[in-house]
Amino acid sequence: MRLETIAIKILPKFILAKFGVNFGIGKFAFDQKLDIKADITQKYGFSGDILDLYLNNKNQVVHKWHHYIPIYEKYFARFRGRKIRFLEIGVSKGGSLQMWRKYFGEEAIIFGIDIDPNCAQFNGQAGQVRIGSQDDLIFLESVITEMGGVDLILDDGSHNMEHIVATLNYLFPKLSNGGAYMIEDLHTAYWKNFGGGYRSKSNFFSFVADLIDDMHHWYHLNKVKRPLISNNCASIHIHDSIVVIEKDNVFEPTHSQIG
Ligand SMILES: C[S@@+](CC[C@H](N)C(=O)[O-])C[C@H]1O[C@@H](n2cnc3c(N)ncnc32)[C@H](O)[C@@H]1O
């Protein structure tokens, strides 16, 4: 049994919180004898075809939290059926690339990267797979060059706070205008073994707080802290464990009165 699992069983919650113990995701697992489709449609009132693509996924495993499915649709739908360039960080068992191919269509340029060399077996199936680490900037550069640029990024990789920030800082400036950058599984932001912690400076949501301040720099006298992102940050969306940053030109706001 993992030391953390034993600690969770015997120590009071306030002590666990102090040490940022990661209690894992096991307790949230859906009982697969029950109806996944009913769970998602009933809770979220959602019935888009991405749900069927997820449910009908075969041979290569895809692992998703149920509430992510409508969130994907909300931000990804406008990229469907187009020759977009999509990068997924974290290939794992190959099922998600398979799902994205069906979702975005044959025209899309789909690349997946993973640090695990076993993922090379999926290369050339639903998309191209390249092996390397998401915090290796030379590797990222080579992938983006090969892709001919990038319009949409999904970070489902290490979920390590330093990696998330390094990858975002490097890739967001490369993202095309009108593109979107989604980071998932951000419950890890609260866990020390992912470099996070409750209200910790390294928690990714502290970085997001900087972006919010930067977005409103017109209205205060403090320095812009994250210009690589905020100079072209059109919007920031926060969901449970997901952050989406949409990229576009940013203009000084103005107002007028009519009538
Ligand atoms: C959560 S899984 C991805 C799941 C997959 N996207 C899906 O939806 O089924 C995370 C993956 O990230 C990979 N990974 C871990 N550290 C990484 C790193 N530094 N760079 C790139 N990939 C990494 C792991 O090998 C693992 O396959």
The ligand as an ORCA input file, in Angstrom:
! r2SCAN-3c Opt
* xyz 0 1
  C      -3.197     11.388    -18.516
  S      -2.152     10.535    -19.657
  C      -2.796     11.055    -21.215
  C      -4.139     10.466    -21.478
  C      -4.678     10.633    -22.854
  N      -4.552     11.989    -23.358
  C      -6.150     10.234    -22.828
  O      -7.006     11.148    -22.838
  O      -6.441      9.059    -22.780
  C      -0.692     11.434    -19.455
  C       0.430     11.060    -20.414
  O       1.420     12.065    -20.296
  C       2.677     11.468    -20.453
  N       3.717     12.317    -19.856
  C       4.154     12.344    -18.579
  N       5.145     13.230    -18.444
  C       5.331     13.798    -19.661
  C       6.222     14.791    -20.154
  N       7.113     15.387    -19.363
  N       6.135     15.135    -21.456
  C       5.248     14.534    -22.276
  N       4.380     13.581    -21.861
  C       4.420     13.219    -20.563
  C       2.550     10.117    -19.798
  O       3.516      9.212    -20.305
  C       1.121      9.734    -20.120
  O       1.069      8.908    -21.248
*
